[in-house]
């Protein structure tokens, strides 16, 4: 049997395009969904969903890609139908370890830290933090990286830090209240609707209705409130930006122009720190690209994966070496003048080339009409 198909198989009833499977890792079971699990030779994509979500959030994009790729979407440990980590905090390092163990088990060791073979890894929102940190820790396992609505700035430093503090208070209260009352607050339909309304920027009523229906169905499928609180703390304390300098593989960033969790300016700055990257900005779209523009996102992903890698930026040779243990905001900010200087030089060179072209055209026109 193909090693990619070697795990126990269950056919889902809620998605005719995917097969539900499970794998036992280090003391916990992970449920995952395999899109188009045929025996054709196709590249493998593993996708990691965002905070409070499960695999359903990425199924529209996965379904669009299934004809050309094997797409696997697990429920992150502690969410959806996957079991939580036993006796381990639900933080970024442990989710990175999960990604390593899951991909190794999924491929029966064909892709592992020592195999020298990589796959395509995709992450949305909190999943982008997991995917990027995993790509830095285990670069040989990631052939190409795709980040959808990546977290480009610390939540408490962004343009909506007041809302973040309020959200942090909400999760803190939910953890401290008596268990039944706290769990009820954290699963409140009114709060889920408010979160959805804030994140969706599309004016299409059908898109809004679909996003709300998805969140009402799957936004509260966390294992318990302790898992939720730990994962929330991880989601607001980590960013893609802190490891952007260390990403060595070709990277695609797909960004919503109206994403409240990461301004276009912060996304452009962060992207410029990645040596080989491509940045796609989708207008009139917020933090839920996987609901608001899934077909376009899938098109960007397919085009990126089927095209030559973006040319590395020469300016990175001038950048200070990244601290392999911790990239501080000061370190990242210190890179900005170098990046801007390079961008200015590129713009000036383009303007000079335009002027020279215009002068040549003017001289040629003069020669033709004495």
N, C-alpha and C positions, 0 to 999 in steps of 0.2 A: 504493500500500500504506500502511496505517496506520503512522505513524512508529514506534509502539511495537513493531511487528512487523517492523521493517526489517532486523534482524540475522540472521546465518546460523542456520539452524534444524536441530536434531538432536533426535530423539525419544528420550527416556531409556527404558531398559529396567527401571530400578529404581523408578521412580515414575510410574504411569500418569496422574497428575494434572498433571505438569509437563513442560515442554519445555526441553531443555538448549540453551543458546545461548552464544556467545562474542563478545567485542568487544575490539578491539585499542586499548589506550590508549597512554600515553607509553613505548613500548619494552617492554611486557609485555601478555600476553593474560589477560583475565578471563573465567572461566566463570561463567555465572549460569543460574538456573532460573526459568522464567516459568510461573506457575500460572494456568491458565484463560486462555490467550492467545487469546480470541475477539475478535470485532469489536464486541461490545457496548460501549457507553459506560459505563465504570465508573471510580471513583477509583483512582489508582495508589498502591500501597504498596511501598516498598523496605525490606527488612529486612537488618540486619547481625548476623551470628552472633558468638558469644563466642570467647575464646582457645582455641586448639587444636582448635576445631570446624570444621565446614564447613556447607554449606546444609542437610544432613540434619537438623541439630539443630532447625531451625525449620519443618520440613516439616509437622508435625502442626498447628501453628497456621496455617500458610499454606493448608493443605488445607481447614481449617474456614472460612477467609475467602474462598476463591476464587469462591464464587457471587456475592458482592456487590462484589468488588474484583479488579483485576489485581494480583497479588502477585509481586514479583520478589525473589529471594534469591541474591545472588552469593556465591561463595567468596571470602573476603578474600585479597588478594595474599599469596602464600607459603603458602597453606593449601588443602586440598582439591585441586581441579584448576586453580586459578588460579596463574599464574606469579608469582614474587617480584618485588619492585621491582628493577630493574637499577641497581646502584651507588647505592642510596639505603637509608637505615636504615628498618627497619620500626617506626617510632615514630608517635605520635599525629598530629603535623602532616602527615606523609606519608600516613597513612590518611585524614585529613580531605581532603587534596588528591585522593586516590583517589575518595572519595565524591562530591566535586564533579564530577570528570571523568566518573565512571561514570554519574551521573544525567544529566548534560548529554548524553553520548553515547547513553544509553538512550532519551532522549526527542527525539533529533535536535535539541537546542538549545531545545526548547519550554520546558524547565525548566533555567535556567542562572543564573549570578550576575546577569545583566543582563535576564532575561526578565520579572521581576515575577510569575512564576507559581510556585506551590509544590505539593509533594506531601506525602504522609504518610510519615514516616520512623520506623522501629522499630529498636531496638537491644537486644540481650540481653547482660548482663554486660560484657565488654570492648567489645562492640558498642554498649553504652549510652554508653560514654565517647566512642567515635568519633561516634555519632549526636548527642550533646549538644554536643560541641565543634564539629562541623560546623554544627549549628543556630545556634550563636552566631556563627560566622564567616560563614555564608551564610543569614541568617534569611529572606530572601525566597524561598529554595528549599524551605523547610519550612513547610507549612501547619499541620500538627499533628505532635506528637512523642509517641512511645510508648516508654517505657523499662521493660524487663522485667528484674527483678533488677538494678536499677541499682547502680553502685558508689558508695556514699554516704560512704565514709570511706577514708583511705589504708590500704592493706593492712598496713603496718608499725605502724599506730596502733590497729588494731581489736582486738576481743576475742580473736582467734586469731593475734596477731602472732608467737607462737612457731612455729606451724605455717607461717606465711608465711616466716619466716626459714629454716626447714628446707627448704621448697620452693625458695627462692632458692638455697640451697646445692646442692640437687639439680640445678637447671638450670645452675648455675655449673660443677659437676663435669662434667656432660654436655658442656659446651662445651670444657673443657680436656683431657679424655681424648683419646687417639688417636681419629681420626674414626670408625672402625668400632665401637670399643668405646663411645664416647660416644653414637653414634646408637642402638646396641643398648640402652643404659641408658635413654635418653629415650623409647624405644618399648616399654619393659618392660611386659608384660601385668600383672605383679603391681602395678606402680606405678599403671597405669591403673585397675585394680580398686580399689586403695586410695583413689584420688581420687574414684571414683564412689561408694564406700561413704560417704565423708565428706560428699559434697554432697547425696546423695539422702536425704530425710527421710520419704518416704512409706513406710508399712508394708505396702503392697500388693506382694506378691512379683512379680506380673507387671510392675509399673512398674519395680521394681529390675532385673528381668531384661532389660527392654527398654532401660533406660538403659545397663546394662553392655554389652549387645550393640552398641548404637550407638557407645559409646566404644571398644570393642574394634575395631570396623570402621573408624572415622573419626577417632579421637583422635590418630592418629600419621601423618596424611596431610599433614605439613608438608614444605616443600620441602627444608630442610636444618636442621642444628642451629643455625647462625648466625641464620637467620630466627626460629627458635623462641626463642632466647635474647633477641633484640632485642624481639620481640613480648611476651615475658614481662615484660621490664623496663618496657615501655610500660604493660602491664596493671596493674602494681603501683605505678607512679609517678603515674598520672593518676586522676582521679575525676570523677564528674558534679558533685559538690558544689562544686568549684572554679569552675564556670561557671554554677551554678544561678541566681544572681542575674541573670544576663544573658540568660536564656531568655525570649523575648518571646511565643512562640506557645503556644496551649493545649497542656498536657502531661499525659499519663497515666502514672502510675507503678504498676506491678504488682509487688508485693513478696511474697516468701515469709516467713511469720512466723518460720520457723526457719532463715533464711538465715545461714550462718556468715560470709559475706562482707559483711554489712551488717545490723546489728541494726535492729529495728523502730524503736527510739528515734532512731537516726541517720537512718533513712529518713524518719520523720515530720518531723524537724528540717530535713532537706534539702528535703523537699517544701514546707515552709512558706516557703522562700526563693524559690520559683518563683511568679511573679505570678499566673498563671492555671493551676491544676493540679487534678488529681483523683488521689487515692491509694486503691488497692485492695490490701488485705492478705489473702493467702490462708493460712488456718491449716493447720498440720501439713504445711507445704511448705517445701522448702529452696531451694537456688540453681538448681535445674533445673526451673523452672516449665514450660518448654517440653516436658518429659517427664512431670512429675508432675501438671500441671493444664492441659493445652493447650486443652481445650474451653472451660473457664471463662475462661482468658486471652483466647481468641478472642471470647467473648461480651462481655467487658469492653471489648475493643478496638472491636468493632462498635457497642456502645452508646455509647461515647465519641465515635466518629466520626459517629454519626447523631444526636447530641444537641447542643444549643447549647453553646457554649464555657463552661467554668466561669467564674463571676464573678471578676474580678480582685480581689485582696485590697487594700483601701485602705491597709493598714499599709505597703505597699511605698513609698508616697509619703514615708514618714518614714525610709526606709533610706538609708544612705550610698551614693553612687554606686559601682558596682563598678569596680575597676581593670581597664581593658580589656586590659591586657597580662598581669596576674597577680593571681589571687585567692588570697591567703595564708590559712592557717588562722587567723591572728590576726584578719584582716578578717572571716572568716566567723563566728568566735566572737563578735566584737563585735556582730554582728547579733542574736544570740540573746536578749539582754535586751529588745530592742525587740519581737521576735516574741512572746516570752512575755508581755510587758506587754499586747500586743494580745489574745492568747488569753485572759488573765485578765479583761480588760475584757469580752470577748464572753461568757465564762462568767458573770460577775457580772450582766450585762444579762439573760442568759437566766434566771438564778435570780430576779432581780427581777420579770421578766415572769411567771414561774411563781407567785410569791407574790401578785402583783396579781390574776392569774386565779383563784387559790384563794380570795382574799378576796372577790372578786366572786361566786363560786359560793356561798360561805358566806352572804353577805348575801342572795342570791336565795333560798337554801333557807330562811333565816329569815323572809323576807317571805311565803313560801308557807305556813309553819306558825307562826301567831301563838301 
